[in-house]
Each structure stands twice: as structure tokens, then as C-alpha cells.
């Protein structure tokens, strides 16, 4: 048997853990010596699950759905799919103790639930379907005058297309200027801290893709047809059902990490990569700082990196000052958006439930997974209702509602630097002003979580990314994967797919990495044209 190839995987999120498993499964542990370096002590990256006083928080919200069947099968193999639980059983919220001492989660909780997606938009004290539908409720909330303005504005956008050289024009071409100004302009600026005209249209092409008024109309028409639709043909933003791990997304990645270790992967936590040493056009060694502050150097035949591109380039430069200055400038100019989630445990929400959730598989409270706060009068960007993602995320699901309020910001800005109490008080005041709770007296518990580099942004030096990609690809054994590893605003499944493509290249000896970078940009990932 020949000597094993040493593969260093940087990052223990979806991309990194997927790469490790793809390398060692099916006997791959005989061919590859894999080491995963994770800077924190948790797994899943932004897809982790935060635990607080018996309740669980999903950071950002993660629907387990993909048009890539290999990923759907991958997930199902890790956590088998179980049907939606019955909410008629009032003992559901007490099915087991989530605190230490309860039943072994390995025996009772390793399943995926099938969930029904319900999301709405909060705007001008009204709730609208998300994505925007042409339902009677939408038309009633908008009123006759605004509806007519939106209709004529859309018709104008059909015959007069704007050049798609920024995100503003991208949205106007698909929805018309009126709907854009109502539902996209203010929210986009809230999310990114920049006006849409300053943001590349690439973001819309990657995240919104084929979603448009015509897409909404087509989806509404297909709903009434008796023939079951192929979900791979439905625009992702219109998908109505998804899978979800019983104990949150982190459960899946904790399970994958355990599998990796069981198959010989060396997983090192508290390992921050600070240097990559190049040898003859390849990365030969990776240097990381351990939890004790000491530096450790390990050999690498192959390197798969999901660390932020900015940090990757600086780590290469740390060991080699001859790195081109223009590449360093591009990397350091790549922007990110950070966010804060404030979790609130409340007695009830003051929103009337008008949906029979027994038929949808969600608990008998308001149906939403998310509520998008697109009203510019609020700093809050989105509300998650964790009860509706999985009832097992909530310690007392029968008598409490556990929600997460998301705020987009910059690391180190005024909102980021608020104390836990100040951030919580701010969130409670906004929720009260929206009319969703009566006041602080409704809040039983809270938790604030800050997330850095959550969203790679498409402005500043982003337009130089092709040059940076070309330079990074010049290192024959370096593969950039995942959301931050590629500076692509990928979904979880896309991040996994980049790693699958990278491992396929390593096994085949393929040097062209275009297949890795093209995940979520190829035609097969797009819908309406």
C-alpha cells in the first residue's frame, strides 16, 4: 500500500466537514490522512445550533432543501427522514429533557423532520406573503391605488429593461419600480448597509435567480394542477416544504464530525490558521495557532480551505512577503456583513393565526418560520420563530414561544458594541412598537449571539474577484470551498457541493478548478430565464 496523501481541511463548517467525509468514506481513509482545523470549539459554522437554558437557536435559519439530489441523499443518509410530528399531543414539549441527564440523543433524536415553509413580510403594519404572492390578502393590504401603481410599474419594466449593472436595476427588471421601492430597496440597504445601486447584480443572480412576477404567477398556476410537481423544477425561493434536523442544523454537523473522527479524521478545535507556506507553486505546510497560543506546523499534500478569502491571502503572505500587493489589496477590500441575533423567550405573540397548521405540520401558533421586517422604520431585519422550525428546539413548546430577532451590522459598530442588556432592551422595544408583544413583561428569558463574517458582500473590491481566483488557482493543490472560502453568498447545499467537486478533483488528479468555482453559477442551478 502506498503512502497516504495528507489533506488539510481548514474549517469545521458544512464545507469543511463535507470535504473530510467525502475523502474518507468508502475506504478513503486508506488513501488519505485528513486533518480538519476548526478555529472554534463548535461545528457547523453559521449552521451551528446554539443552546441556551434548554432552548436552541438556529443561527440564520437553515432549510434543508437542494435541487442537487446527491446532497438530498447525503443528508438523508446522515439523519433519516421522519414524517411531521403531530401537534395534537400536548406532551410533545416534554418528550424528553434537553438538559444533561436526558435520554441519549443518539438513540432518540437522530432524524430529520419534514417541515412546511411559511414566511411573511412585515411592512407598514401589514403582513404579506413571502415571496410576494398575488393573493387577495396581498391586494387588500396594498389597497387599490398601490396595486394599480405596482401593476403598471411592472408592465413598464417588461417593455423597458434597464441595464443590469447593479442590484437596483436587477430587481426593477423583475418586479417593477413600485414593488422594488416597497419591498426590496429599504430591506436591501438594511441588510448590506449600502444602497442597491452600489451592489453588484451578481448578488441578485445568485440569491434571487429566476424569482420574478412571472415566476410567482407560474408557481401559483402549477399549484392548482393535479399532477405532482418535480421540486427540482421549482424556484428555490418558492419551495414550500423542506427537511430539518430534529435538534437544529448543528445536530447534523455534529453527527458528521463524529463520523469523520470514527473514520480516522484528525479534528483539531481551537486551531486558527495563521500561515500557509508555498513550495514550487504548491502549499506545502499549514501553520495554526492552538488554544494555548503556540504555533504548530503540519505538512500538506492537498489543502481545502473554507476560511475567509481575506484571511487566506494574508496567511499566505505571512509566510511569503512576495505575495503580489494587488492581490492583498483585493483580498483585504472584500467586504462582509455581520449580524446579531437576540433570542427572546415569550409567553405568546400578539399575531392572530389564520391558518390551519394541522394540515401543514407546524405547531398551532402563528405559522411563520421567518417574518421579514422590510419596513424601513425598524432596524430589525428578520424574526425567526424556532417553534416552527422544530418543536424540539423549545424546552416548553406548549406554553412558550422562542424567537430570534436578527440585526444586520458591522463588527465593531455601535449596535455590535451594545451590551447584552442594551441589545435585548432595544429588541424588546422594537417588537413592542410593532405590536407583536405587549412589552418587557412578556419576556421570560433572552440570549444575544454575535456572528462575524456571516454574509460575503458584493461591492468594494468584489469586481476584482476573477483576478484573485486566478491567482489562488495558481497553487495547484489549494481548493477554495464554501461561502466565505469562495466569497460567494452560497446556501448550505452549495457550500457542500463545492467540497464534493474539490474532492472529486483531488481523487481524479484534475488541476482545472472551474467546476469548484462554478457551483451555484452554472445554468443547472438557475430557474426562470
N, C-alpha and C positions, 0 to 999 in steps of 0.2 A: 504494500500500500504506500502511495506517495505521500510526501509531506503535505499537511493541511495548509490551505490558504488562510492567512489571518485577515479577518474582516473587522474593522472598527466601525460601529454604528453610533453616530452622535445623536443623542436624543431618545427619550423613552416615551414619546407620544405615539399616536397612531402610525405615522410613517416609519419611525424607528423600530417599533415592536413588530410591525408587519414585515419589515425587511429581515429582521432576525429570524422570524418564524419561517419565512419563505426560503431562507438559506438552510435551515437545519431540519425541516420536515422531510419525510420520506427518505431518511438515511443521509441527509445532507450534513449531519453532524460528523460523518466520517470524512467529509471533504473540506469542511470549513470550520475554523476556530473563530467563533464570533464573540465579540465583546461589545456590550451596549453601555455607553456612558451617559448617565442622566444627571443633570445638574441639581435637581431637587431630590426629595425623598418620596415623591409620589409618581404615579404613572398615568399616562393618558394626555398629558399636556393640557390644552384648553378643553379636552374631552374628559377630564377627570371629574370625580364626584367629591364634593366637599361635605364632610359630616359635621353636624353641629347639634348637640343636645338631642340626639336620636332622630333628627331630621336630616335630609340630604338635599344638597343643591347641585343642580346641573349648571355648570358654568357656560352660559351662552345658549344652551338648548341644542340638543343633537337628535335629529330624526335619523333613524337607521333605514335609509332607503337609497337604492342606487339603480341606475339603468345598466350597470355593469353586473351581469349575472354571476360572474365569478366571485364578486365581492358579497353579493347576497348569500351565496352558498357558503362563503368563508365565514360570515357572521353566524349563519345557522349552524355550522359545524362546531363553532366555539360555544354558543349558547343556543340550544334548541328552541324552536318557536313554540310558544304555548298560546292558546286562544285567549281572548279578552276575559278578564275575571268578571264575576257577577258582583254588581254593587248592591244587590238586594240583601246580601249577607252583611249585617251591621257589625259582625265580629271581624270584618276584613281589616279594620285599622288596628286590631290587636292580635293579628295572626301569629306574630312572634315578637320577641323582644329584640329591638335593633341595638340595644346596648350590649356590652360584653356579658357573656353568660347565657346568651340565647342559643337556639339550635344552630348547628353547623351550617353556615350558608352554602357550603359545597354540596350539601345533601338536599337543601330545601329551596334554594333561590337561583340556581343556575339555569334560568330560562329567559327568553325574550317574550314580551307581551306584544300583541297586535293592538295598535292604538289608532284612534280616529283623529285626524288633524282638524282642529277648529282654531282659527286665528282671526282677530278683528283689528280694525284701525280705530283709534280714538281721535276724533277731530271735531273741534267746535261743539263739544259736549254731545256728540253723536257717535254711535258705533257703526262702522261699515265693515263689510266682509273683506277679508284679505285672502288672496288677491282680490282687488276690486271686482265685484260682480255687477251685473245689470239687473239685480233683483228689485222687487217692489220696495223692499226696505231701503235699499240704496237710493232709489229715485225719490222716495218720500223724505229721507233725511236730507238729501241735496236740495229738494224743492224744485218747482217747475222752471224758474228762471235760470238757476245754476245748471240744471240738467240740459236745458236748451243751449246754454253757452258752451257746456262741455261737448255736446253733440256737434255743434257747428265748428268748434275748435278742432275736434278730431277730424272732421271731414276736410278741413283746410290742410291738416297735416298729411292727409292721404295724397292730395294732389300737389302739395308744395313741400317737398322733402328738403330738410336742412342738411348741410354737410356734417357728417358725424365725426367732427374733430374734437368734441368734448362731450361730457356726460349729459349736460343740459339738452343739447340737440338730440342725443340718442333717445332720451325719454320723450321729448316733444314729438319726434317722428312716430313714436309708438302709441302715445296716449293723447296727443294734442296739448296745446299750451295751458288750457284751463285745468285739466286734471293734473298736469305736471305741477302747476303752481300750488294746487291744493294738497297733493299727496306725496310729491317727490322732492320739491325744491327745498322746503324747510327741513324735512327729515334728513335729507342727504347732507345738508350743511351741519345739522346737529350731529350726525354720525361721524363725519370726517373733519369737521372744523374748517371746511373750505366750501365755497360755492360750487355747485355742479359744473359751471363753465370752466372752472380751474382744474377739473379732474378728467383724466383720460377716459374716452368712451370704452376703452378696454374693460373697465370695471363692469359696465353695464353688459357688455358682450359676454363676460364670464359669469356674472351672477344672475342677470335677468334673462339673458339669452333670447328665446323666442317669445317671451311673455309680452302680449300686446292686447289691444281691444279685440282684434281678430282671433287671437288665441283664446281669450275669455269666451267669446261667442261660440267658437268651435267646441270648446270643452263643455259649455252649457248644452249644446245640441247633442253631443255624444252621450251625455248623461241620460237622456231620455230614450236612447236606443236600447233594445233588449239584449243585444249581443255584448258580452263582457269585453271590456277594452283591454288591450295589451298595455300594461303600465309603462313599458319601456317607450311607448309612443306618446306619452303624456308629458307636457312641460313640467319640469320638476317643481316649480312653484305652485302648480295646481294639484299635486299629488295629495290625496285625501286620507290615505292610510299609510302607516309606517310601523316599523318594529321598534321596540325599546327595551333595553335590559331592565329586568325587574327592579334592580337596586341602582339604576342610573348608569350612564355611559362608562364611568370609571370601572364598574364591575367587569365589563368586557375586557378592558385593557389590563386590569389586574390579573384576570384569568389568562390572557395571552402571555403576560410576563412570566407567570408561573409555568406555563407550557414551555416557554423559551428556556427557562432555567432547567426544567426537567430534561430537556434535550441538549444540555451541555453549554448553553449560552452563559457567558460570564456577564452578569449585570452589576454595574457599579453605580451606586447612588452618591449624591453629593460630589459629583465629578464634573467640574466646569472646564471645558476645553479652552485652553489659553494659547495653544500653539500647534501649528502643523508644519512639519519640516519636509521640504521638497528635495527630491533626488532625481536628477535627469528627467525632469518633466513629469514626475510622479510624486505623490505624497507617500513618504516612506515611514514617517513616525508621527504620532499624535501625542501631544503633551496636555495633561489635565491637572488641575489643582484639586486635591482631595479635601474632604471635610475638615482635616486638621491643618490645612493651609500649605501642605507640602506638594511639590510638583512631581508627577510621575510620567515617564515616557514609555510608550508601547509601540511595537512595530506594527506596520500595516501593509498588507499586500493590496487591499482594497479599502476605500473609505466611503461610507454612505452618510451624508450629512443632512440633518434636518434642523440644524441650528440656524438662526437668522443670518441671511447673506452678509449683512453688515459685520456681524461678529466673526463669520467665517473668514472673510477677506482680511480683517485685522489680525486674526490668529495666524494666517499665513505670513502676513507682514511681520509679525512679532519675531518669527524665526528667519525671515529673509527680507531685509530692508530694501532690496532691489525691486520689490513689487511695484509695478507702474503706478505713478502718482494719480493718473487719471482714473484708474480702476478703484483706487482707495477713495477718491472723491465721489465717484458714482455710488459706491457701497455706503459710505457714510452719509450720503444725501438721501438714501432711500427712507421714506417716512413710514411710520407705524401709527396706529391709533390704539390707545389703551382704554380699558373701561373698569368701572367699579360696579359691583353687584351688591345691593343691600337686601338681605333676606329678612322678611318680616313674618312672624307667626301671628295670625289674627283670628278672631272668633268667626267672622263672616265678612264677605264682600257685599257692598250695597249695590249689586247689579242683579237685575231680575233675569232668571234663567227662563228662556222661552223655547228651549229645545228639549225634546225627549231624549236624554242621553242614554237611556237603557238600550236603545237600538244602536247607539254609536260606540258603546264600550267605554265611555268616560263617566266619572262619578257624578252624582246628581247635584252638582253645584253649577256655577257658570261654566260653560263648555270649553272655554279658551285654553289652548296651550300657551299661546302668546297673545298679548294685546300690544300692538304697535302704537306708541304715543306720537302721532305725526302732527299733533297740534303744536305750533311753534311757541305757544305760551308756557310750555313746560320743558325743563331741562331733561327730564326723564325720557329715555328712548324706547324702552320696551318693558313690559311686565310679563314675567313667567308665572304660571300657576302650576306648581310642582305636583299638586294632587292629580292633575290631569295628564301628566307625563306618566306617572306610575303611582298608584295609591300607596305603594310600599316605600315611597320617598318620605312619607309623612308619618310621624310616630302615632298621632291620634287623628287619623284621616276622617273619622266620623264627626268630630266636633271642632276641628280647626282647619284653617286654610293657610298653607305655607307658600309664600310668593317671593319672587326675586325681582327687584327693581333695578334696571340696568341704566348706567350713565356712561356716556362716551366722553373721554377726556384725554389729556396728555399726561404722561408720567411726570410728576413734579409740579403740575399746575395747581391752582387754588383749590379746585374740587378734590383732586387727588390727595392733597395735603390735609384735608379736613380730618379731624379725629373721628373715631368710630361713632361717638355720640353725636357729633355735629353732622356727619353724613346721614345717620339714621334719622335725626330730627328733621333734616332737610327733606328726606324721602317721605316721612310721615306727613309733613305739611303739604307736599305736592299731591299725595294720594288723597288727603282730606279735601284739598281745593278742587280736585277732580270729582269729588263726590263718591269715591269708592269706599271710603271708611268714614266714621263719624269723627275720629280724632285719635290722639295718642292713647286714649283709654282702651281702644280696640286692640292694641298691640301687646302681645304677651311675651315675645322674645324677639331678638334680632341678631344679625351677624353681617359684618361687612367684609367683602372679599375684593382685593385689587388684582387686576390681571394686566401684565405688561405685554407689549407687542402682540396684542390679540388679533389685530387686523392690519396686514400689509396694505399700504395705501398707494394709489396710482397717480402721484403727482411728484413735484420736485424733480429728482434725477431719474425717475422711473423710465422716462423715454430713452435713457441710455442702457436699459437692461439688456438689449441684444448684444451690445459690446461686452458687457460684463459676463454674460452667459458664454460667449465665445472664448473669453479668457479663462473662465473657470473650467470649461470643457477641454482646454489645452492640457490639463492634468489628466492623463489617461485613465487613472484609477480612482478619480473623485466623482461621486454621483450626488447631485443635489436633489433632495426629495422633500415632499411635504409643503405645507402652507408657507412657513417662514423660510424653509430651505430653498424655495424657488421664488419667494416674494410674489406668490400667486394667492389670491383670495379663494383658495380651494375649500370645498367641503371635505368632510372626513373621508368619504369614499374615494375622492380624487387623490387625496394625500396617500391613501393606501395603494392606489393604482400606480402612482409614481414609483413607489418602492417595489411593487411587483415587476414593473418594467425594468428598474435598475438591476434587480436580482436576475431577471431573465438575461440581461446583457452580460452580467458577470459570468453566469453559467455558460453562455454561448461564446464568450470572448469577443463580443461586439463592442467596437470602440465608438461608433456613432451613437450619440445620446439624444438625438432628436425625439425619439419615442418617449423618453422620460419627460422632457420639457413640454411635449405636446399634449399631455393628458389635460383634459378639460379645455382644450383649444381646438381639437380636431372636429370635423363635421359630425362625427358619430356622437359627439356629446351635445350637439345643438338640436333644437327642435324647429319651430316655425321659421320660415325664411321670408 
